């Protein structure tokens, strides 16, 4: 009787132990995959610069810190624009079943990170001047628009050059055309003098009678 109970109990024990080990390994693997996700935004140089200035042991002027914080806010505005555009595209792709759960999870993490970044910038701005936190992103938006306009203006000559390049290549004469035009031209005499025509008189005739 005791022997008949030991076998099922051993089987159940081995089964439960195997399931527990598998579950632990599976959870660790999933956690490793989440931590190894590629960030939606790779780096934030403006934030790193501001943090390095604010934590510098040497005294840093407030004007420099404010400028660095404003540059950081401008970079955040550009990220807000990208998040908005990417969200629209991802929504369309998700409805078509072309985007996986990993991509949507990365995007959701990027949204939360950007929200925390905005809150941090607002709180830092209020430390310099009360109420500046409610205005800093308005100023940063104007700066971001100005930078975008400047980039568009600077890229106009490049775009025009790309458009004019095919037209210039189409209107340029080919090598065969140049050769044909050269073969159709007459070559001068070796002596360089023009041969007079037969109908052209060589000189005036002498008048009769000495006149």
C-alpha positions, 0 to 999 in steps of 0.5 A, a space after each residue: 500500500 505504501 509503495 503504491 502511494 510513493 510512485 504517484 507522489 514522486 511523479 507529482 513532486 517531479 511534475 510540480 518542480 519542473 513546472 516551477 522551474 519552467 515558470 521561473 525561467 520563463 519569467 526571467 526571460 520575459 523580464 530580460 526581453 523587456 529590459 533589452 528593448 531598444 529605446 524609441 528615442 536613443 539618447 537625449 543630449 540636451 537633457 544630459 547637458 543640463 544635468 551635467 551643468 546643474 550637478 557641476 561642482 563649479 558655480 554655473 551662471 543662472 543664464 547658462 542654466 536657463 538656456 540649457 533648460 530651454 534647449 532641453 525643452 525644445 528637444 522635448 517639443 520635437 519629440 512630442 511632434 514625433 510621438 504624435 506622428 508615430 502614434 497615428 501611423 502605428 494606429 493604422 498599422 495595428 488595425 491592419 495587424 502589421 505591428 506586434 505587441 513588442 513595438 506597441 509596448 516600446 511606444 507606450 514606454 516612450 510615451 510615459 518617459 516623455 510625460 515624465 520628462 515634461 514634468 521634470 522640465 516644468 518643475 526645473 523651470 519653476 525653480 528658476 522663476 515661479 510660473 516659468 514652468 507654464 511658459 517654457 514649453 510655449 517658448 520652446 515651441 516657437 524655437 522649434 518652429 523657427 528651427 524647422 523653418 530655417 532647415 526648410 529654407 537652407 534645404 531649398 537650394 539643395 532641392 532646386 539643384 536636385 530638380 535642375 540636374 535631370 533637366 540639365 542632363 537632358 538639354 546637354 548635347 551628346 557626343 554624337 551630336 557634337 561629332 556630326 556638327 563638326 563633320 558638317 563644317 568646311 575646312 579651310 585651304 592649306 594656304 589659308 587664302 580664299 579661292 576666288 570664284 570664277 564669276 568674280 573678275 580678277 581686275 579692272 580691264 584697261 581702257 582702250 586708247 589710253 583713256 
